[in-house]
Amino acid sequence: IFLSLQQDVIAGFLYAILILVVFHPVVDLIDNFNLTYKYAPLIIIRTAFEMTAVEKIEEQLASLRIAKRSTLSEEPAYLLDIDVSKPAQSESSRFVAVSCSNKSIRVYNRETLNFLREYSTRPGILNGVRFAHACESVVFSACSDGTVKCWDIRLATQKAVQIFSGYPSNVLISFDINCSDLIVCAGTEKVETDTFLVFWDARGVTDCASATKEPLGVYSESHNDDITKICFHPIEPNLVVSGSTDGLVNVFDINRDNEDDALIATCNSDSSVSFIGWSGKDYKQVYCMTHDEGFCWWDIAQLDTEEPITLLHVLDVREAVCIDNDSLHYLVGGSYHEKADKLFLLGGTSTGNIHLVSCGTDGLSLVGTLRGGHSATVRSFCWNLTDESLLTGGEDAQLLLWKPGAVERSLAKKASMKIASSVQKRVRVHNSSLKSRKK
């Protein structure tokens, strides 16, 4: 019996040595990440999956070709913001809405890019465009005249079916509507010492033609400069994030009784915020871009832990991303890819090239480049993950639909426009004020 036990011990010891030799890289990996051995197979599988997902997206991007171009209107304008309708049951969106620098909203057919409707907001300046989530024919936009207007594209009238009116001093420069279509929130420019997040009840927008709604209330203490961006959570209707030229990105739970309790997180980008969004599993992360092309990324799920919430902070993305025989001049926005569990940034060049950049906690890397579409700066985009298509709009007044393997019938390319957009003017103002503040 004693000899038998000795043999078992020796055999077990040799087996342990064999495991350590064969899986030594895995043990090193585990030690580096301070994890337990039992998670080693999971780490290997997850890493392989992430590489496969990014490679797949790289292939999809490489296969994108221009399928359609919108026809140039009689009054060409920069295309500043794009949104697509969100149908409840049908497989694809039917409509595209674009806000333009000539103070109008244009609506197109999603597949053909045929022009359908145009709504004017003169004399006010447009700031953003959004479709309702439950009704694909209802579209909203904020205006510098202190209103958020709602149109129903099924109707022939050019009048808004509903107007959300702010307070007299409000100049609205950003807005969003929550995922349940119950609340509209808009951000204002700073007037004297006041900056507001203004909220309205959005229920019944198509029931009362041309009705005007007064605000439910405001948040006034959390920002001290222009509120440039607002973004509601994709699946939690009570969560909203705001970004400002004061450099702060604030996360609110609007179900709470007052502004102090509602403010659940404040993140500092150290620069004027130009874009914000949600990312990560269950969208528990927040990211922002700045007017001087910086990037910040935070994990809100770590708020109640001792772990740092900052995932990545890049002072200048233009210097951080290496692109062979090309360069990155600016950032347009971001998009979280649920299937790949990856955050991507979209940027470009002044000549119209479009770069897709992948985000990781270890840094940023180029995924691919689209060339030959635009002839000037790209200002807006909408990435449809269902059919892998991409919509882009720019300063060349072109709206382009990119699809995998598409063949464009007409290859006529429009000349670049030279007029200055309202967004471009606003960015210059913010940058100059920021620099003077730093001095």
N, C-alpha and C positions, 0 to 999 in steps of 0.2 A: 504493500500500500504506500509506504514511504517513497519507494522508487518511482511509483506511478505519479505521486504528487510532484516529485522533483521534475519529472518529464513534462508535466502540464505547465509548471511555472516557467521552465526554460522555453517551452514552445510559445507561451504567452508573451514572454519577454522579447523573443525574436520577432514575433508578429508585430509587437509595438514598435520595435526599431524599424521594421519594414514600412509601416504606416508613416512614421515620421520622415523617412527618406523619400518616399514617393510623394507625399503631400506637403513637403517642406515649404514650397511657395505659398500654399494655402495657409499654413500656420503663420508664416511671416505676415501675410495679408491680414490675418485675424489679429495678430499682435499689434500691427500698426493701427488698426481701427479699434483696438481695445474691446474686442468682442469675444464671445465664447466659441469653442470649437464646433459646436453642433450647428452653427449657422453657416459654415463654410460652403456647403452645396448651394444654399440660397444665394450667397454673394456671387458665386460663379454664374449661376443661371441668370440672375438679375443683370449682371454686367453684360452678358452675351445678348440678352434681350434688348438692352438700351442701345448697344451698338447696331443691332439689326434694325431697330426702329429708326434711328437716325439715318442709317444707310438707305432705308426704304424711302424716307422723305427726300433724301438727296437725289434718288432716282426719279421720284415724282417731280421734283423741281426741274430736273434736267429734261424731262419729257414735256414740260409746259410749252405750248405755242399759242400765239394769238388766234383766238377763234372769231372774235367780233370786235369792231370798233364802233363807238357811237358816232353819228354824223355830226359834223361841226355846226353849231347853231349860228343864227344870224348875229348874235351878240356873244362872242367867245369869252370865256371866263375861266379862272382857275377853279379846279374841282377840289374843294377843301376837306370834305367829309363824305363818307359812303356808308350806307347801311342797306341790308337786304331784308325783305319781309320774312317773318317767321311763321310759316304755316303750321297749323296744329296737326293736320293729318296727311296732307300731300307730301310727296317725297322731296320736292325741291321748292325753293322760293320762286315766286312769280314776278316780284317787283324789286327794283333797285331805286333808291332815293339818293340824290347827290345835292349837297349844299355848295353853292357857287359864290365866287367873289363879287358877282354883280347883284347880290342881295336876292337871289332866287333859289327855289328848290326845284329840281328837275326829277321827274319820275320816268323810269325806263322799264321795258320788258326785260326780265332777268336773262332770258335765253338769247334773244335776238338783239338786245340793246336798242330796240325801236323806241323812239320818244313817245311818251304818253301824256304827261301833264307838266305844267309849270306853275309855280305859285310865287308871287312876288311879296317881299317883306319890306319894300321901300317905305319910308326912308331908313329904317333900321338895318343894322348889319347882322347877318346870320351867324350863329355860333353852334354848329352841330345839327345833326339830323338823326332821328331814331324812329323805327317802326314799333308799334305796339306788339306785345308778345302773343296775345290771344286773337288779335284781329289783323290780318295781313294787309288790309286796306287803309289802316289808320296810321298816319305819320305825324311826328312832332318835330318842332325845332324851336330853339331859344333865339331871342332877338334882343339887340341892344336897346330897344325901346321899352324894356322892362317887362316883356311878356314871353310866355311860351305858347305857341300857337299849335293847334291840332287840325289837320286836314283829313278828309275822307276821299280817297282817290276814286271811289266809285261814283262820286257826284260830279256833275259838270261845273258846279259853281267854283269860283276862284276864292271865295270867302272861307275863312277858317270856321269849322263847325264848333270849335270851342277855343276860348282864350283864357289862359291862366295869367292873371294880372298881378304884378309885384307891387311893392311900395313905390311912391313917387320918385325917390332918388335912385332906385335900382337900375343898373345897367347890367344885363345878364350876358355873361361871356362863356358859360358852360352849363350843361344840364344832363340829366339822364332820367329814365323811368324804370321803376323796379320790376323784377321778373313776374310779379303778379298783376302788373298794370294798375296798382292801387295808389301809388305815390309818385309824383313828379318832384324832382329836386333841382334847383338851379343855383349857380354860384354867381356872385356879383363882382364888379370892379370895386376897388376901394374909392369911396367918396368921403373926403376929409379923413375921419378916423374910423369909418364904418365899413365893414365887409361882412356879407351875409351868405348863409346857405338858406334858401327860401324853399318851403315845402307846400305842396298843394294836394288835395284829394282828387285823384284822376278818375274816379269811378263815373260811369255813365257819360263818357266823352261824346258819344254819337247820339245821345238822347235829347240834348238841348241845343239846337242849332244856334250858333253865334252867341251862346251864353258866355258870361264872364265869371270866372271863379276867383275868389279872394284867397290869399294864403292861409294855410293852417297855422303857420308860425315860422320862426327863423331860429338858426343858430348864429350867434354873433360874436362869440368870445374865442373861438378856436383858431382862427386865422387873423393875421393883421395886414394882409395885402391881397391883391387880386386872386380870386379862386379860379384857376385856369382849367381845371378838369374835375369832373364828378363821374363816378362809376359805381353802380349798384352791383351787389354780389349776384353771380349768375343763377344761384339756386336758393339763396337765403334772402327773402324779400326785405328783411329788417336791417341788413348790413349795407353800408355805403362807405366808400372811400373818397376823399377829396384831396386835391393837390393845389398848391398856391405858389405865387412868386416869392412868398416868404420862405420857401424851401421845405415847408412841412407837408407831410402826407398823413392825414388823419383818418382813422377808422372809427365809424360810429355804429352803435346799435340803436336805431331810432324807436325801438319799442320801449326804451327806458324813459322815465318821467321828465328828465331835464337834460340840458346840454352837458353839464358836468358828468353826470352818470352815463350819458350816451357815448361819450368819448372813451373808447376802450383801448386805443393805441395811438401814439404820436411818433412818427418816424421822421428823421431829418435827413434830407437829401443834400443839404448844404448848397443848393442852387435853385433857380427858378424852375418849377415843374411844368413840363410840356405835355406829358402823357402818363396815365396811370392805368393799371389793370390788375386782375386777379389771376392766380395760377396755382399749380400743385394739385395733388389729390384732394378732392372735396373743396378745392379752391380756398385753401387756408394760407396762401401766400399772397403778398402784395408786391408789386414792382412799379417803378416809375422811371421816366426819362426826363432829362432836363434840357432847357433851351441852349445850353452850351455843350450838348451831346454827351452828357453823363448818364450813368445807369445805376440804379439801386434796386436791391431785391431783398425782401424781408419775409421771415416765417412767423406769421401771427400766432401759430399754434404753440410757439415757445414762450408766449407772454407770461404764463404762469409757472415757468420753470426757471432754472438758473442758467440755462443754455443761452448763448447770444442769439438774437433774432436776425441779425444781418447775415444773409447768405452770400451776397456779393456786392461790392461797391466799386464801380469803375469811373474814374474821374473824367476820362475822355475816351469814348468807344472808338473814335476815329484812329487813335494811336494804339488801341489794344487789339484790334482785329487786323490780321495780316492778309492781304489780298494781292495775289500775283498779277502784275501788269495792270493794276487798277487801284482805286482808293475808295474810301468811304467818306462822304462829305457831310452826311446828316442822317438822323434817325427819323422814321415815319411813325412807327408804333410797334406794338407787340401782339403776340397771339399764343395762347396756351393750347398745345396739341394733346387732347385727352388720351388718345390711344397710345401715343408714344410717351406720355407723361413727361413732356418736354416743353420748355418755354422758348419761343423763338422771337427774335427782333427783326424788323424789316427796315432797311435803310437804303441809301442810294447815292448817286452822283448827280451833279448839275446837268449832265448830258442825258440823263434818263435811265441809266443802268440801275437795276434793282438787286440788292444783296440780301440774302437770308442768313441770319446769324443764330447759332445755337447757344443757349445759355446753360452753364453748369456752375456748380459751386467752385470749381477750379478755374473758371474763366469763360471767355467767349471764343467761339470759333466759327469760321465761315462754312456754311453748308453748300451754297451755290449762288450763281448770278444769272439774272435774266437780262438779256440785251436785245436791242432792236425794236423795242416797243415804243417807249416814250422818247421825246427829243428834248425834254426839259425836266426840272425837278418834280419828283413824284410826291404828292401831298397826302394821299389817302389810299387805303386798301381795305379789302374784305376777303378773308381766306375762308372758303367753304370746305370743311373737312369731309363732308358727305360725298361730294363728287370730285374732290381734289382740285377744284377750280379756284381761280384768283381773279378778283376785280381790282383794278388800279386806276387812279385818277391823278392828273398832274397839272402843272403850269402850262402845258401845251394844249390845254382845253380838251384833252382826249380821255374818254372812259374806255378802258380795255378789258376784255374778258379773255383770260388765259385758261386753256384746258389741255389735258394730257393728249399729245399726238394730234392736236388740231391743225387744220390747214386754212390759212386766211386767204380769202378770195381776192380782196383788194389790199394791195401792199402800199398804198399811198400814205406817206407820212407827213403829218402837219408840222408847220414851222413852229418854233418855240415862241411863246408870247412874252412880251416885255413889260406888261403892266404890273404894278405892285399889288399884292393881295393884302386883305385886312389882317390875316394871320402873320404875314411877313412883317407888316408894320408893327404889330403888337409885340412880336418877338424882339425886334430891334429896341423897342422902348423898354422891355423888361431887362434885356441884357445891359443897356446903358445904365439903368437905375441900379441894377445889381452891382455893376462895377463901381459906381460911385459910392454905393453903400459899403463895399469892401474897403475902399480907400479910406 
